[in-house]
Amino acid sequence: MKIVFAGTPEFAAVALKRLLAAGFEVPLVLTQPDRPAGRGMKLQASPVKQCALEHGIPVSQPRSLRLDGKYPDDAAAAQEALRASGADCMVVAAYGLILPQWVLDLPRLGCLNIHASLLPRWRGAAPIHRAIEAGDAETGVTIMQMDAGLDTGDMLLVEALTISGQDTTATLHDKLAELGGRLIVEALEIASCGNLTRVKQPEAGVTYAHKIEKAESAIDWNLSAEVIARRVRAFDPFPAASTAFHGETVKIWAATAVSMESEINPKMESDTTTQAQLRASAQNSHVGQILDIGPNGIDVACGGSTVLRLTALQRAGGKRLAFADFLRGFVLNVGDVLGSDQPAT
């Protein structure tokens, strides 16, 4: 079976490698144009392009696939390359371009998409981030028969994956990439025997995973500690949850909601602060105010009298550090208010 592969980031490259390892013939790869990246902002090939070149596979990088769009020459060249490939199927994973109907209709078996959610939940661009942010207990991968809608096609294979309380977008991405690579190989092997079963997506339970915007990174300390902790994990590695303090932006890389009953910072012997006192402090403080700096982290007041413990931080131009190391080079005091340019008075 000949497969055209369309994808761009590392998530897609994992699937391409699995397809090649399984022995599928890939005569053509489509990926996004090279983009400037890194400190020097030099043009860099996508992970999918790098993989294709390593295996000697021809690469097409159209800016659009719409024949009537802004880049008709790009689309026409891609159309010619797709037809010449003689592919039986196109596999799509985080490609980044909308496929017009002529692409969907071209391969004999159509276009199969590797989507990192349990459809119809989290259709759209950022399903991994949004699942963590929402506090979902599980996610997974859906292999879908693509149609003209946004992730609305029939489901072919689905497998769930538990989201742990420690998962970030980075760690969950890697797990789902491996799962997606395995499932697409399985789906194509079944398809080669003509036994793939199509199941329509349920009408109930549809949610949309809107693209992550950099502006979302700023922590709103009025939210509960639990919600903020989920957003910290969801925004790792991008755009990274952050807060302002004395004119600097401080990134928060690890944080947990503190249980008032059992997880209040253990105190040094000289510190007689009790759980009741800290609870009272949380109730009477400004949101974003530092309540305590102890051996396990920096406790911060959040909405609803909840407390968030910060355990890994990064200042502008610095490295991601455990909180104790961070505090050796950045002064924070009990009573300071994060998200503000001034400490509490």
C-alpha positions as CSV (number, residue, x, y, z in Angstrom):
1,M,0.0,0.0,0.0
2,K,1.3,3.4,-1.0
3,I,0.9,6.2,1.6
4,V,1.2,9.9,1.2
5,F,2.0,11.5,4.5
6,A,1.0,15.0,5.5
7,G,2.3,16.4,8.8
8,T,4.6,18.9,10.4
9,P,5.6,18.7,14.1
10,E,7.3,16.0,16.2
11,F,3.9,14.4,16.9
12,A,3.5,13.7,13.2
13,A,7.2,12.6,12.7
14,V,6.7,9.8,15.3
15,A,3.8,8.4,13.1
16,L,5.8,8.7,9.9
17,K,8.7,6.8,11.5
18,R,6.3,4.0,12.6
19,L,4.8,3.8,9.1
20,L,8.2,3.4,7.5
21,A,9.3,0.9,10.1
22,A,6.2,-1.1,9.4
23,G,7.2,-1.3,5.7
24,F,4.6,1.0,4.1
25,E,5.8,2.7,0.9
26,V,5.7,6.5,1.3
27,P,6.4,8.1,-2.2
28,L,5.6,11.7,-1.0
29,V,5.5,13.8,2.1
30,L,3.7,17.1,2.5
31,T,4.7,19.5,5.3
32,Q,4.6,23.1,6.2
33,P,7.2,25.5,4.7
34,D,10.5,26.0,6.6
35,R,10.1,28.5,9.4
36,P,12.5,30.7,11.3
37,A,13.3,29.4,14.7
38,G,15.9,29.6,17.5
39,R,17.8,32.5,18.7
40,G,19.3,33.2,15.3
41,M,15.8,32.9,13.7
42,K,17.3,30.8,10.9
43,L,15.0,28.8,8.6
44,Q,14.5,25.3,10.0
45,A,12.9,22.2,8.4
46,S,10.0,20.7,10.3
47,P,10.6,17.4,12.1
48,V,8.5,15.6,9.4
49,K,10.7,17.1,6.6
50,Q,13.8,16.1,8.4
51,C,12.5,12.5,8.8
52,A,11.5,12.4,5.1
53,L,14.9,13.6,3.9
54,E,16.7,11.1,6.1
55,H,14.8,8.4,4.3
56,G,15.1,9.9,0.8
57,I,11.4,10.7,0.4
58,P,10.4,13.6,-1.9
59,V,8.9,16.5,0.0
60,S,6.3,19.1,-1.0
61,Q,5.8,22.2,1.0
62,P,2.9,24.2,-0.4
63,R,1.7,27.3,1.4
64,S,-1.8,26.4,0.5
65,L,-3.7,23.5,-1.2
66,R,-6.6,25.7,-2.4
67,L,-6.4,25.9,-6.2
68,D,-8.5,29.1,-6.0
69,G,-6.7,30.6,-3.1
70,K,-3.7,32.9,-2.5
71,Y,-1.1,30.5,-3.7
72,P,-2.6,28.7,-6.7
73,D,0.8,27.7,-8.1
74,D,1.7,26.0,-4.9
75,A,-1.6,24.1,-4.9
76,A,-1.3,23.1,-8.5
77,A,2.3,21.7,-8.0
78,A,1.1,19.8,-4.9
79,Q,-1.8,18.4,-6.9
80,E,0.5,17.2,-9.6
81,A,2.8,15.6,-7.1
82,L,-0.1,13.9,-5.3
83,R,-1.5,12.4,-8.5
84,A,1.9,11.3,-9.6
85,S,2.5,9.5,-6.3
86,G,-0.2,6.9,-7.1
87,A,-1.0,6.7,-3.3
88,D,-3.8,4.5,-2.0
89,C,-4.3,6.7,1.1
90,M,-3.1,9.9,2.7
91,V,-2.3,9.9,6.4
92,V,-2.6,13.3,8.1
93,A,-1.2,14.3,11.5
94,A,-1.0,17.9,12.7
95,Y,-0.3,19.1,9.2
96,G,-1.5,22.7,9.6
97,L,-3.3,23.2,6.3
98,I,-7.0,22.7,5.5
99,L,-7.5,19.9,3.0
100,P,-9.9,20.9,0.2
101,Q,-12.3,18.4,-1.3
102,W,-10.1,17.5,-4.2
103,V,-7.4,16.2,-1.8
104,L,-9.9,14.3,0.3
105,D,-11.3,12.6,-2.9
106,L,-7.9,11.8,-4.6
107,P,-6.6,8.7,-2.8
108,R,-8.5,5.5,-3.3
109,L,-9.0,5.0,0.5
110,G,-9.3,8.7,1.3
111,C,-7.5,10.6,4.0
112,L,-7.0,9.2,7.5
113,N,-6.3,11.6,10.4
114,I,-4.5,10.9,13.6
115,H,-6.3,13.1,16.2
116,A,-5.1,13.3,19.8
117,S,-8.4,13.2,21.6
118,L,-11.4,11.0,22.1
119,L,-13.7,12.5,19.5
120,P,-16.0,14.3,19.5
121,R,-14.4,15.8,22.6
122,W,-11.7,18.3,21.8
123,R,-12.0,18.8,18.1
124,G,-9.6,21.4,16.8
125,A,-6.1,22.6,17.1
126,A,-5.0,22.1,20.8
127,P,-6.7,18.9,22.1
128,I,-3.8,17.9,24.4
129,H,-3.6,21.3,26.1
130,R,-7.3,21.7,26.6
131,A,-7.8,18.2,28.0
132,I,-5.3,18.9,30.8
133,E,-6.6,22.4,31.3
134,A,-10.2,21.1,31.7
135,G,-9.1,18.4,34.2
136,D,-10.1,15.5,32.0
137,A,-9.3,12.1,33.6
138,E,-8.5,10.6,30.2
139,T,-7.8,11.4,26.6
140,G,-6.6,9.2,23.7
141,V,-6.2,8.9,20.0
142,T,-8.9,8.7,17.3
143,I,-8.1,7.5,13.8
144,M,-10.6,9.3,11.7
145,Q,-11.8,9.2,8.1
146,M,-11.5,12.8,7.1
147,D,-14.3,14.8,5.6
148,A,-14.8,18.5,4.9
149,G,-15.6,19.4,8.5
150,L,-13.3,20.3,11.4
151,D,-12.5,16.8,12.9
152,T,-16.1,15.7,12.1
153,G,-15.3,12.5,10.1
154,D,-16.2,8.9,11.0
155,M,-14.1,7.2,13.6
156,L,-12.1,4.1,12.6
157,L,-10.1,3.2,15.6
158,V,-10.1,4.7,19.1
159,E,-8.0,4.0,22.2
160,A,-8.1,5.8,25.5
161,L,-5.2,6.9,27.7
162,T,-5.3,8.0,31.4
163,I,-4.1,11.6,32.2
164,S,-2.1,11.5,35.4
165,G,-2.0,14.3,37.9
166,Q,1.6,14.9,36.9
167,D,1.1,15.0,33.1
168,T,2.1,18.2,31.3
169,T,1.3,18.8,27.6
170,A,4.9,17.8,26.9
171,T,4.7,14.4,28.6
172,L,1.2,13.7,27.4
173,H,2.2,14.7,23.8
174,D,4.9,12.0,23.8
175,K,2.5,9.3,25.1
176,L,-0.1,10.2,22.5
177,A,2.4,10.4,19.7
178,E,3.5,6.9,20.3
179,L,-0.1,5.7,20.6
180,G,-1.0,7.5,17.4
181,G,1.9,5.9,15.5
182,R,0.8,2.4,16.7
183,L,-2.9,3.0,15.9
184,I,-2.3,4.3,12.3
185,V,-0.2,1.3,11.4
186,E,-3.0,-0.9,12.8
187,A,-5.6,1.0,10.9
188,L,-3.8,0.7,7.6
189,E,-3.1,-3.0,8.1
190,I,-6.9,-3.5,8.7
191,A,-7.7,-1.3,5.7
192,S,-5.5,-3.4,3.5
193,C,-7.8,-6.3,4.2
194,G,-10.9,-4.3,3.6
195,N,-12.1,-4.6,7.2
196,L,-12.1,-1.1,8.6
197,T,-15.4,-0.2,10.2
198,R,-16.6,3.4,10.2
199,V,-18.5,4.7,13.1
200,K,-20.2,8.1,13.1
201,Q,-19.2,10.5,15.8
202,P,-21.9,11.0,18.5
203,E,-23.8,14.3,18.3
204,A,-23.5,14.8,22.1
205,G,-20.3,15.7,23.8
206,V,-18.8,17.9,21.2
207,T,-16.1,20.4,22.5
208,Y,-13.6,22.5,20.6
209,A,-9.9,22.8,21.5
210,H,-9.2,26.3,20.4
211,K,-5.6,27.3,19.5
212,I,-3.4,28.2,22.4
213,E,-2.7,31.9,22.5
214,K,0.4,33.4,24.1
215,A,-1.9,35.9,26.0
216,E,-3.3,33.0,27.9
217,S,0.0,32.5,29.7
218,A,-0.6,35.2,32.3
219,I,-1.9,33.7,35.6
220,D,-5.2,35.0,36.9
221,W,-4.8,34.6,40.6
222,N,-8.5,35.1,41.1
223,L,-9.0,31.5,39.8
224,S,-8.8,28.6,42.2
225,A,-5.5,27.0,42.9
226,E,-6.7,23.7,41.3
227,V,-7.6,25.5,38.0
228,I,-4.3,27.4,38.0
229,A,-2.3,24.2,38.6
230,R,-4.0,22.5,35.7
231,R,-3.1,25.5,33.4
232,V,0.5,25.4,34.5
233,R,0.7,21.8,33.4
234,A,-1.4,22.5,30.2
235,F,0.9,25.4,29.2
236,D,4.2,23.4,29.6
237,P,6.1,23.7,27.2
238,F,4.1,26.5,25.5
239,P,3.3,29.2,26.2
240,A,4.3,28.6,29.9
241,A,2.2,30.0,32.7
242,S,3.6,33.3,34.0
243,T,3.1,36.1,36.4
244,A,4.4,39.7,36.7
245,F,6.5,40.8,39.7
246,H,8.4,44.1,40.0
247,G,8.5,44.6,36.2
248,E,9.7,41.1,35.5
249,T,7.9,38.2,34.0
250,V,8.3,35.0,36.0
251,K,7.4,31.7,34.4
252,I,5.8,29.1,36.7
253,W,6.7,25.6,35.5
254,A,5.4,23.4,38.4
255,A,2.7,24.0,41.0
256,T,0.2,22.1,43.0
257,A,-3.0,23.0,44.8
258,V,-2.4,22.7,48.5
259,S,-4.8,20.8,50.8
260,M,-5.6,22.9,53.8
261,E,-6.1,19.7,55.9
262,S,-2.9,17.8,55.2
263,E,-0.4,19.5,52.9
264,I,0.4,22.9,54.4
265,N,4.1,23.6,54.2
266,P,6.0,21.9,57.0
267,K,7.5,24.6,59.2
268,M,11.0,25.0,60.6
269,E,11.1,24.3,64.3
270,S,11.1,28.1,65.0
271,D,8.0,28.6,63.0
272,T,4.7,28.1,64.9
273,T,2.3,28.9,62.1
274,T,-0.6,26.5,62.2
275,Q,-2.9,25.2,59.5
276,A,-5.7,27.4,60.9
277,Q,-3.4,30.5,60.7
278,L,-2.5,29.8,57.1
279,R,-6.1,29.2,56.3
280,A,-7.0,32.5,57.9
281,S,-4.2,34.2,55.9
282,A,-5.5,32.8,52.7
283,Q,-9.0,34.1,53.5
284,N,-7.8,37.6,54.4
285,S,-5.0,38.1,51.8
286,H,-4.9,39.5,48.3
287,V,-5.0,37.0,45.6
288,G,-1.5,36.4,44.4
289,Q,-0.1,37.2,47.8
290,I,2.7,35.0,49.1
291,L,1.6,33.4,52.3
292,D,4.6,31.3,53.2
293,I,8.0,30.2,51.9
294,G,8.8,26.9,53.3
295,P,11.0,23.8,52.5
296,N,8.4,22.4,50.1
297,G,7.6,25.5,48.0
298,I,6.2,29.0,47.8
299,D,2.5,29.1,49.0
300,V,0.4,31.7,47.2
301,A,-3.2,32.8,47.9
302,C,-5.7,32.2,45.0
303,G,-9.4,32.7,44.5
304,G,-11.8,31.1,46.8
305,S,-9.3,31.1,49.7
306,T,-7.3,28.4,48.0
307,V,-3.5,28.0,48.1
308,L,-1.1,27.2,45.2
309,R,2.3,25.9,46.0
310,L,5.0,26.9,43.4
311,T,7.9,24.5,43.1
312,A,9.7,25.4,39.8
313,L,10.1,28.8,38.4
314,Q,12.1,30.8,35.8
315,R,13.0,34.4,35.5
316,A,13.4,36.2,32.1
317,G,16.7,35.1,30.5
318,G,17.3,32.4,33.2
319,K,16.8,28.7,33.5
320,R,14.0,26.6,34.8
321,L,14.9,26.0,38.5
322,A,13.5,24.3,41.5
323,F,12.1,27.0,43.8
324,A,14.9,26.9,46.4
325,D,17.5,27.4,43.6
326,F,15.3,30.1,42.1
327,L,15.2,32.0,45.4
328,R,19.0,32.2,45.6
329,G,18.9,34.6,42.7
330,F,15.5,36.2,42.9
331,V,14.1,37.8,46.1
332,L,10.6,37.0,47.1
333,N,9.1,37.6,50.6
334,V,6.1,36.6,52.5
335,G,3.5,39.4,51.8
336,D,4.7,40.1,48.2
337,V,1.9,40.0,45.7
338,L,2.5,38.2,42.4
339,G,0.8,39.6,39.4
340,S,1.6,43.1,40.7
341,D,4.5,45.5,40.3
342,Q,4.3,46.3,44.0
343,P,4.6,44.2,47.1
344,A,1.8,44.1,49.6
345,T,1.8,46.8,52.3
